[in-house]
Amino acid sequence: MMGLIAQPECVYQEVEGQFVGALPRVAARPDFRQELASNLALVAQHKSSGMVVSQPHPYVPGVLVGVAAGALATSAAIVVLVLRSRIERRVSV
């Protein structure tokens, strides 16, 4: 059912018949099916053993690089401030 008003079943059957004739049948390659089956079996085995299989978040490396860059910039600023204060003390003495 699309929208607020229900459409009669015959409308959907007409559209379905047009798509069946217009779209070619798709079948997965046998090696894809074998890989999928082995991956699903592995995940089921890990899940039943209590292991959690999850994808790492894609933004974690970016966060780590950002934190490292921030720490490097802070360290460089501290070194510059310390060296400037030492130079200013030498000049004023």
N, C-alpha and C positions, 0 to 999 in steps of 0.2 A: 504494500500500500504506500503510495507516494502522495504527499500533500495531505490536506485535511479531508478531502472527499475521496471515498473509496472508488476505485475504477473496477469495472466488470472484468471478470477473468478472461473473456475473449480478447480484450485489448492486449493483455500480457501474452497470450498464446500467439497472437499475430506477430508481435515483436520477437518473441522467441523463435518462431519459424523463420523469420528473416535473418536473424543472427546465425542460426544453424546453417543456412545456406551460404552466408557471406564469409564466415570465418573458417579457416582451415583447421583441421584437428591438430592438436599439439600433443606430442608424446615426449617424455623425458628419455634421455640417453640411458642405456643400461648401466654404464659406469657411474652416472650421477645417482641412479637409484641405489646402487650398491654402496656408494660413499654415504649417502643419506641414511641408509639402513644401519651401517656400522656406526655413524655418528650418533644416531638416535639410541642405539643399543648402549654405546659408551655413556651417554648422558643418563640413561635410565639406570645403568649400573652405578654411576657416581651418586645419583640421587638416592638410590636405595641404600648405599653405604654411608650416607650422611654427608657426603661432600657436596659443596655448593659450587656449581659451575656458573660463572658470570663473566660478562665481557667487561674489561676495564673501561672506565669512563674516558672519553676522548680528550677531555679538557685537563686531565691530571698532569700530563707532561707540560702543558702550557702554564699551569699554575706553578709548577716547580721551577720552570725557567724564569717566570716573573718574580718569584720570591728570591731566587738566586741573583737576578739582575738588581733587584731592590737592595739586597744585602751588600752587593758589590758597590753600588752607587753610594750607599750610606757609609761604607768603610772608606771609600775614596774621599768623600766629603769630610769625614773626621780627620783623615790624614792631612788633607789640605788645610783644614782649620788649625791643627796642631803645628804644622810647619809654618804657617803664616804668623801664628802667635810667637813662635820662637824667633822668626826673622824680625818681627816688630820689636821684640825685647832687645835683640842685639843692636838694632839700629838706634833705639832710644837710649842705650847705655853709653 
